[in-house]
Amino acid sequence: MAEHRDHTYKIVELVGSSPDGVDQAIRNAIERAGETLRNLDWFEVREIRGAMQEGEIGWFQVKLGVGFRVLDPADLEKE
């Protein structure tokens, strides 16, 4: 089992979008953030909205708060 320590998190705000639904919009935002941020640990949905095209749903947008762990000096030594 991993050692538990107190952690500090930074929260970034992201907006993911997809024509395929809220779930895919969330996944798109997290996947993209994971390309440049490390230690992503959690997310919270802050807002859901969408756009209409010709009377139908065109796409979904989801605003997320995504938390990632701020590294401790000990974590930097492991790299």
C-alpha positions as CSV (number, residue, x, y, z in Angstrom):
1,M,0.0,0.0,0.0
2,A,1.3,3.5,-0.9
3,E,2.5,5.7,1.9
4,H,-0.1,8.4,2.7
5,R,1.2,11.9,3.1
6,D,-0.5,15.3,3.3
7,H,-0.8,16.7,-0.2
8,T,-1.2,20.1,-1.7
9,Y,-3.1,20.6,-4.9
10,K,-3.3,23.1,-7.6
11,I,-6.6,23.5,-9.4
12,V,-6.8,24.5,-13.0
13,E,-10.0,25.3,-14.8
14,L,-10.6,23.5,-18.2
15,V,-13.5,23.4,-20.6
16,G,-13.9,20.2,-22.6
17,S,-16.2,19.9,-25.6
18,S,-17.7,17.1,-27.7
19,P,-20.6,16.5,-30.0
20,D,-20.9,13.1,-28.4
21,G,-22.1,14.0,-24.9
22,V,-21.0,15.2,-21.5
23,D,-19.0,12.2,-20.6
24,Q,-16.9,12.5,-23.8
25,A,-16.4,16.2,-23.2
26,I,-15.0,15.5,-19.7
27,R,-12.7,12.7,-21.1
28,N,-11.5,15.0,-23.8
29,A,-10.5,17.8,-21.3
30,I,-8.8,15.4,-19.0
31,E,-6.9,13.5,-21.7
32,R,-5.7,16.8,-23.2
33,A,-4.6,18.1,-19.8
34,G,-2.8,14.9,-19.1
35,E,-0.5,15.6,-22.1
36,T,1.1,18.5,-20.3
37,L,0.3,18.2,-16.6
38,R,1.4,15.5,-14.2
39,N,-0.1,14.1,-11.1
40,L,-3.8,14.7,-12.1
41,D,-5.8,13.2,-9.2
42,W,-9.4,14.4,-9.4
43,F,-11.9,16.6,-11.1
44,E,-15.2,18.3,-10.4
45,V,-17.8,19.4,-12.9
46,R,-18.6,23.1,-12.4
47,E,-20.8,23.8,-15.3
48,I,-22.5,22.0,-18.2
49,R,-23.6,23.9,-21.3
50,G,-24.1,23.3,-25.0
51,A,-24.8,24.8,-28.3
52,M,-27.7,24.3,-30.7
53,Q,-27.4,23.9,-34.4
54,E,-30.6,24.0,-36.5
55,G,-32.8,23.2,-33.5
56,E,-30.7,20.2,-32.3
57,I,-27.8,19.8,-29.9
58,G,-24.6,20.6,-31.8
59,W,-22.1,19.9,-29.0
60,F,-21.7,19.8,-25.2
61,Q,-19.2,21.9,-23.1
62,V,-18.2,21.0,-19.6
63,K,-16.3,23.3,-17.3
64,L,-14.1,21.4,-14.9
65,G,-11.9,22.1,-12.0
66,V,-9.0,19.6,-12.3
67,G,-6.7,19.0,-9.3
68,F,-3.1,18.0,-9.6
69,R,-0.6,17.3,-6.8
70,V,2.1,19.9,-6.2
71,L,5.3,17.9,-5.9
72,D,7.2,17.8,-2.6
73,P,11.0,18.1,-2.5
74,A,11.2,14.4,-1.9
75,D,9.2,13.7,-5.1
76,L,11.7,15.7,-7.1
77,E,14.6,13.6,-5.8
78,K,12.9,10.5,-7.2
79,E,13.0,11.8,-10.7
